[in-house]
């Protein structure tokens, strides 16, 4: 029964979990910066030359110790090499946007830091921070990184320098995996239960944490490799940063169920003798998120609604588009919430000290999201399309000069398009775009129109030489879509993407461009995303999420005329689900179908292992945890209609 069940197309990406093999491609080394890229980056350096150095002082303030060596997975593979970004020294090279280089250097301040008496941060062990707040009996831990391995390494490093203390509370600020995935490296389930440790999270946390990416996890996971530059070399021609931090750690993902939820706009709670004031701030950066203050310390934590960079209204990996106006409203509320604050911390980056500095920081973030929203809406109502608006909207100098809201992670052009999508959707109103040709068909016709591939490539080469990279990329994309075997077009497009990456201020845009160049040269990954590292998280995911993903993976044309009725019983959960196909649609509900073709009985852990691909044939066929009654043939045929997307699709070629 393993083979048909393995067709279940479910993925909790947890930001893409396994190394990907490479297919042979065109080869070729990375390019140097072209004259036009050098000129563009020189101009950029002049534009930010007057930036204050206060952020460098803040990023280094309170350093206690820096880690060395590596974080390893159980199999000995390297998850984090603390020396990987040692090249981030001196002035920006020609191959990195100077603003991004500066931001990457700030994020390279890795270590254990004292923020104030009784408050410490561990930065650089993962893409996010762990904050330690001293309670009466132990540490109140804020956020838990992405993986068990990185969180455990961070906590061990803190113990080495601050002494051994129990964890007396855990605050999970929001439902993105880089803030809860390492929870079991901070606190074991047994210890949490025995000592009744408070675990605080925003309302809706578990629903969002276990459902995000399950339905479209394969696509989102594949695209996240581009966003975070996972497979790029750490170098001045590769990955220099992610914008939010140095690396996402792709280790073992788990979760702890909260026992205290924050529902209200203002909700007070005492944890281990420390008085917190929490604020529920959903549906901006994350569907479930909280911020908080500790009045006695004049400390405010803005979670991830406030970072040292412009954030995403729509990540390039894909997600539900975010509400810029609500985000700006939360910033206005944060100004009121920080009237007495003297120290600001967040889920990423370094702190801010001094009330005036905190108020300015929040004001600038408020106005960036409000300006982006308002100016996009103004131009929408004037009839402009997303691409036109993205080229028109520029931040006023007062905002553009403030380094903490520059587009090192999010990007203004992308955020403008996200606002347009939020209100009007992807269609720009032009009937020519109602039913456009797919990329491969359009590519072939454009190449024919240009007089053949050679002429199109020659025109693209001229554009490249003139520094017109956007036009070169558009031309060459048509050629590659028309004929993925055209090595000359692929290599020139790879070089074009490299130059676009070298000049990008946004780390995510740089990583996407350079990952595109890498794929053109080496091919897409040979292996998809492994879910084996997320079993502990999957075990907490409601069965309905898996069944929704199964329904969305049904091969509709192949299912036409089929009417299978299948029961699935989770013996350890005492839950049963009836699945049936009508009109080539897979439906499900709790209970059992009285006329089922077959009934599959198994435990949820075995079901999860099968989905994660970590259960072998002996684990299933010979297991006492799996039984089949009824027609095994029909059961196999039913599951044979459920496609398993391998997650190896090409992005820049077909």
Residue pairs with C-beta under 8 A, 6 or more apart in sequence:
1 600
1 620
1 621
1 626
1 628
1 632
1 635
1 636
2 610
2 615
2 616
2 617
2 619
2 620
2 621
3 636
4 635
4 636
4 638
4 639
4 640
4 642
5 610
5 611
5 620
5 639
6 610
6 613
6 644
7 553
7 639
7 640
7 641
7 642
7 643
7 644
8 546
8 549
8 550
8 553
8 610
8 611
8 639
8 642
8 644
9 218
9 549
9 550
9 552
9 553
9 642
9 643
9 644
9 645
10 214
10 217
10 531
10 545
10 546
10 549
10 550
10 553
10 611
11 213
11 214
11 217
11 218
11 221
11 529
11 531
11 647
12 210
12 213
12 214
12 217
12 253
12 531
12 534
12 537
12 538
12 541
13 177
13 213
13 217
13 218
13 220
13 221
13 224
13 529
14 146
14 177
14 181
14 213
14 253
14 533
14 534
14 537
15 146
15 177
15 178
15 221
15 224
15 228
15 248
15 250
16 221
16 222
16 224
16 225
16 228
16 230
16 248
16 250
16 529
17 221
17 250
17 253
17 529
17 530
17 531
17 532
17 533
17 534
18 250
18 527
18 529
18 530
18 532
18 533
19 77
19 250
19 527
20 225
20 231
20 525
20 526
20 527
20 528
20 529
20 648
21 525
21 526
21 527
22 522
22 523
22 525
22 526
23 522
23 523
23 524
23 525
23 526
24 522
24 523
25 490
25 519
25 520
25 521
25 522
25 523
26 487
26 490
26 491
26 494
26 520
26 521
27 521
27 522
28 491
28 494
28 521
30 237
30 238
30 498
30 517
31 495
31 498
31 499
32 94
32 95
33 41
33 93
33 94
33 95
33 499
33 502
34 464
34 467
34 499
35 467
36 466
36 467
36 469
36 499
37 94
37 95
37 467
37 499
37 502
37 503
38 94
39 467
40 467
40 503
41 92
41 94
41 96
41 97
41 98
41 502
41 503
44 97
44 98
44 99
44 503
44 505
45 92
45 98
48 98
48 99
48 102
48 403
50 401
51 102
51 401
51 403
52 403
54 357
55 106
55 308
55 350
55 403
55 404
56 105
56 106
58 350
58 351
58 352
58 353
59 106
59 109
59 349
59 350
60 109
61 113
61 350
61 351
61 353
62 113
62 114
62 115
63 109
63 111
63 112
63 113
64 111
64 112
64 113
64 114
64 120
64 161
64 162
65 111
65 112
65 157
65 160
65 161
66 82
66 110
66 111
67 82
67 110
67 111
67 112
67 124
67 125
67 153
67 157
68 82
68 83
69 82
70 78
70 79
70 80
70 81
70 82
71 78
71 79
71 80
71 125
71 149
71 150
71 153
71 249
71 251
72 78
72 79
72 149
73 79
73 149
73 251
73 252
74 252
79 147
79 149
79 150
79 249
79 250
79 251
80 125
80 126
80 150
80 153
80 247
80 249
81 234
82 110
82 124
84 234
84 246
84 247
85 104
85 108
85 234
85 240
85 241
85 246
87 234
87 235
87 236
88 101
88 104
88 105
88 108
88 240
89 105
91 98
91 101
92 98
92 101
92 102
93 101
93 236
94 502
95 236
95 237
95 502
96 104
96 236
96 240
96 502
96 510
97 502
97 503
97 504
97 505
97 510
99 403
99 406
99 408
99 505
100 240
100 241
100 408
100 504
100 505
100 506
100 507
100 510
101 240
102 403
103 241
103 243
103 308
103 309
103 403
103 406
103 408
103 507
104 240
104 241
104 507
106 308
106 349
106 350
107 124
107 241
107 245
107 246
107 349
108 124
108 246
109 123
109 124
109 350
110 123
110 124
110 125
110 246
111 122
111 123
111 124
112 120
112 121
112 122
112 157
112 158
112 161
112 162
113 120
113 121
113 122
113 123
113 350
114 120
115 121
115 131
115 299
115 343
115 345
115 351
116 297
116 299
116 343
118 133
118 134
118 297
119 131
119 132
119 133
119 134
119 297
119 299
119 343
119 345
120 131
120 132
120 158
120 162
121 129
121 130
121 131
121 132
121 345
121 351
122 129
122 130
122 131
122 132
122 154
122 155
122 157
122 158
123 129
123 245
123 349
123 350
124 245
124 246
125 145
125 150
125 151
125 153
125 154
125 157
125 249
126 145
126 146
126 147
126 150
126 151
126 154
126 178
126 182
126 245
126 247
126 248
126 249
127 145
127 146
127 178
127 228
127 242
127 244
127 245
127 246
127 247
127 248
127 249
127 348
128 143
128 145
128 146
128 178
128 179
128 244
128 245
128 347
128 348
129 143
129 245
129 345
129 346
129 347
129 348
129 349
130 141
130 142
130 143
130 144
130 145
130 151
130 154
130 155
130 158
130 186
131 141
131 142
131 143
131 301
131 345
132 139
132 140
132 141
132 142
132 158
132 162
133 139
133 140
133 141
133 142
133 274
133 294
134 140
134 165
135 168
135 169
135 271
135 272
135 273
135 274
136 168
136 272
136 273
136 274
137 165
137 166
137 168
137 272
137 273
138 165
138 166
138 167
138 168
138 169
138 272
139 158
139 165
139 166
139 167
139 168
139 169
140 167
140 168
140 169
140 170
140 171
140 271
140 272
140 274
141 155
141 167
141 169
141 170
141 171
141 186
141 187
142 171
142 173
142 301
143 171
143 172
143 173
143 179
143 180
143 347
144 151
144 170
144 172
144 179
144 180
144 181
144 182
144 183
144 185
144 186
145 151
145 154
145 178
145 179
145 181
145 182
145 185
145 249
146 177
146 178
146 181
146 182
146 248
146 249
146 250
146 251
146 253
147 181
147 182
147 185
147 249
147 250
147 251
147 252
147 253
147 533
148 181
148 182
148 184
148 185
148 251
148 252
148 253
148 254
149 182
149 185
149 249
149 251
149 252
150 182
150 185
150 249
150 251
151 182
151 183
151 184
151 185
151 186
152 182
152 185
152 186
153 185
154 185
155 185
155 186
159 165
166 195
167 186
167 187
167 191
167 197
168 197
168 198
168 271
168 272
169 197
169 198
169 199
169 200
169 271
169 272
170 183
170 186
170 187
170 192
170 197
170 198
170 199
170 200
170 256
171 200
171 201
171 271
171 276
171 290
171 292
172 179
172 180
172 183
172 199
172 200
172 201
172 205
172 256
172 258
173 179
173 201
173 202
173 289
173 290
173 291
173 301
173 303
173 304
173 347
174 202
174 205
174 285
174 286
174 288
174 289
174 290
174 303
174 304
174 347
175 201
175 202
175 204
175 205
175 206
175 208
175 209
175 212
175 286
175 287
175 288
175 289
176 212
176 286
176 304
177 209
177 253
177 537
178 248
179 304
179 347
180 201
180 209
180 255
180 256
181 253
181 254
181 255
181 537
182 251
182 254
183 254
183 255
183 256
184 252
184 254
184 255
184 256
184 536
185 254
187 197
187 256
189 256
191 197
192 199
192 256
196 259
198 259
198 260
198 269
198 271
198 272
199 256
199 257
199 258
199 259
199 260
200 258
200 260
200 261
200 262
200 269
200 271
200 276
200 278
200 290
201 258
201 260
201 261
201 262
201 288
201 290
202 261
202 262
202 280
202 281
202 282
202 288
202 289
202 290
203 261
203 262
203 263
203 280
203 282
203 288
204 282
204 287
204 288
205 258
205 261
205 288
206 255
206 257
206 258
206 540
207 288
208 286
208 287
208 288
209 255
209 288
209 537
209 540
210 255
210 537
210 540
210 541
210 542
210 545
211 541
211 542
211 545
212 287
212 319
213 220
213 221
214 541
214 545
214 546
214 548
214 549
215 545
215 548
215 549
215 552
216 318
217 529
217 549
218 528
218 529
218 645
218 646
218 647
219 318
219 645
219 647
220 317
220 318
220 319
221 528
221 529
221 647
222 525
222 528
222 529
222 647
222 648
222 649
222 651
223 316
223 317
223 318
223 651
224 230
224 317
225 231
225 515
225 525
226 316
226 317
226 511
226 512
226 515
226 516
226 651
227 242
227 315
227 316
227 317
227 508
227 511
227 512
228 242
228 247
228 248
228 508
228 511
229 238
229 239
229 242
229 507
229 510
229 511
229 514
229 515
230 239
230 248
230 250
231 515
231 518
231 525
232 238
232 239
232 511
232 514
232 515
232 518
233 239
234 240
237 498
237 502
237 514
238 514
239 511
239 514
240 507
240 510
241 408
241 507
242 248
242 409
242 507
242 508
242 511
243 309
243 408
243 409
243 410
243 506
243 507
243 508
244 307
244 309
244 348
244 349
244 409
245 348
245 349
250 533
251 533
252 533
252 534
252 536
253 533
253 534
253 536
253 537
254 536
254 537
255 536
255 537
255 540
257 540
260 269
262 278
262 279
262 280
262 290
263 280
264 278
264 280
265 279
265 280
265 333
266 277
266 278
266 279
267 277
267 278
267 279
267 280
268 275
268 276
268 277
268 278
269 275
269 276
269 278
270 276
274 294
274 296
275 294
275 295
275 296
276 292
276 293
276 294
277 292
277 293
277 294
277 295
278 290
278 291
278 292
279 290
279 291
279 292
279 333
279 337
280 290
281 289
281 290
281 291
281 303
281 305
281 330
281 333
282 288
282 289
283 322
283 323
283 326
284 305
284 322
284 323
284 326
284 327
284 330
285 303
285 304
285 305
285 311
285 322
285 327
286 304
287 320
289 303
289 304
289 305
290 303
291 300
291 301
291 302
291 303
291 305
291 306
291 334
291 337
292 300
292 301
293 299
293 300
293 301
293 337
293 338
293 341
295 340
297 343
298 340
298 341
298 342
298 343
299 341
299 342
299 343
299 344
299 345
300 334
300 337
300 338
300 341
300 343
300 344
300 345
300 358
301 344
301 345
301 346
301 347
302 334
302 344
302 345
302 346
302 362
303 346
303 347
304 311
304 346
304 347
304 348
305 311
305 327
305 330
305 331
305 334
306 331
306 334
306 344
306 346
306 361
306 362
306 365
307 346
307 347
307 348
307 349
307 409
308 346
308 348
308 349
308 350
308 404
309 349
309 404
309 405
309 406
309 407
309 408
309 409
309 410
310 368
310 405
310 406
310 407
310 408
310 409
310 410
310 411
310 412
310 415
311 409
311 410
312 319
312 322
312 409
312 410
312 414
312 415
312 418
312 508
313 321
313 322
313 324
313 327
313 369
313 372
313 410
313 414
313 415
313 418
313 419
313 422
314 321
314 322
314 414
314 415
314 417
314 418
314 421
315 508
316 414
316 508
316 509
316 512
321 418
321 421
321 422
322 418
322 422
323 422
324 369
324 370
324 372
324 373
324 415
324 418
324 419
324 422
325 369
325 370
325 373
327 369
328 366
328 367
328 369
328 370
328 373
331 362
331 363
331 365
331 366
331 369
332 366
334 362
334 366
335 359
335 362
335 363
335 366
338 344
338 355
338 358
338 359
338 362
339 355
340 355
341 355
341 358
342 353
342 354
342 355
342 358
343 351
343 352
343 353
343 358
344 351
344 352
344 353
344 357
344 358
344 361
345 351
352 358
352 361
361 404
364 399
364 402
364 404
364 405
365 404
365 405
367 399
368 395
368 399
368 405
371 395
371 396
371 399
372 393
372 412
372 415
372 416
372 419
373 419
375 389
375 393
375 416
376 389
376 393
376 416
376 419
376 420
377 419
377 423
379 388
379 389
379 392
379 393
380 389
380 420
380 423
380 424
383 429
384 392
385 428
385 429
385 430
386 416
386 417
386 420
386 421
386 428
387 417
387 428
389 416
389 417
389 420
390 412
390 413
390 414
390 416
390 417
391 413
393 412
393 413
393 416
394 400
394 412
395 412
399 405
400 406
406 505
407 505
407 506
408 505
408 506
408 507
409 506
409 507
409 508
410 506
410 508
411 505
411 506
411 508
411 509
414 506
414 509
427 433
427 434
436 442
437 445
439 477
439 481
439 654
440 481
440 482
440 654
442 478
442 481
443 477
443 478
443 479
443 480
443 481
443 482
443 483
444 481
444 482
444 483
446 456
446 478
446 482
447 453
447 456
447 478
447 479
447 482
447 483
450 456
450 459
450 475
453 479
453 482
453 483
453 486
453 489
456 475
456 476
456 478
456 479
456 489
457 475
457 476
457 479
457 486
457 488
457 489
457 492
459 475
460 471
460 472
460 475
460 476
460 479
460 489
460 492
460 493
460 496
461 472
461 492
463 469
463 471
463 472
463 475
464 472
464 492
464 495
464 496
464 499
469 496
469 499
469 500
470 500
472 492
472 493
472 496
473 493
473 496
473 497
473 500
476 489
476 492
476 493
476 496
477 493
477 652
479 486
479 489
479 493
480 486
480 489
480 490
480 493
480 520
480 652
480 653
481 653
481 654
483 489
484 490
484 650
484 653
484 654
490 520
490 521
490 653
491 520
491 521
493 517
493 520
493 652
494 516
494 517
494 518
494 520
494 521
495 517
497 513
497 514
497 516
497 517
497 520
497 652
498 513
498 514
498 517
500 509
500 513
501 509
501 510
501 511
501 512
501 513
501 514
501 517
502 510
504 510
504 513
516 651
516 652
519 650
519 651
519 652
519 653
520 652
520 653
523 650
524 648
524 649
524 650
524 651
524 653
525 647
525 648
526 648
527 648
528 645
528 646
528 647
528 648
529 647
530 612
530 613
531 538
531 611
531 612
531 613
532 612
532 613
532 614
534 612
535 608
535 609
535 612
535 614
538 608
538 611
538 612
539 604
539 605
539 608
543 570
543 573
543 575
543 577
543 604
544 588
546 607
546 611
547 577
547 579
547 588
550 579
550 586
550 588
550 642
551 585
551 586
551 587
551 588
553 642
553 643
553 644
553 645
554 581
554 584
554 585
554 586
554 641
554 642
554 643
555 641
555 642
555 643
556 584
556 585
557 584
558 641
559 581
559 584
559 585
559 586
559 641
560 584
561 584
562 581
562 584
562 637
562 641
563 580
563 581
563 582
564 579
564 580
564 581
564 597
564 634
564 637
564 638
564 641
565 578
565 579
565 580
565 593
565 595
565 596
565 597
566 578
566 579
566 580
566 593
566 596
566 597
566 598
566 599
566 600
566 634
566 635
566 638
567 576
567 577
567 578
567 579
567 592
567 593
567 596
567 598
567 599
567 600
568 576
568 577
568 579
568 599
568 600
568 601
568 602
569 575
569 576
569 577
569 592
569 599
569 600
569 601
569 602
570 576
570 602
570 603
570 604
570 607
571 601
571 602
571 603
571 625
572 603
572 604
572 605
573 603
573 604
575 590
576 590
576 591
576 592
577 588
577 589
577 590
577 591
578 588
578 589
578 590
578 591
578 592
578 593
578 596
579 586
579 587
579 588
579 593
579 638
580 586
580 587
580 588
580 593
581 587
581 638
581 641
592 599
596 630
597 630
597 631
597 634
597 635
597 638
598 628
598 629
598 630
598 631
598 632
598 634
598 635
598 638
599 628
599 629
599 630
600 626
600 627
600 628
600 635
601 626
601 627
601 628
601 629
602 623
602 625
602 626
602 627
603 625
603 626
605 625
606 615
606 619
606 620
606 623
606 625
606 626
609 615
609 619
610 620
620 626
628 635
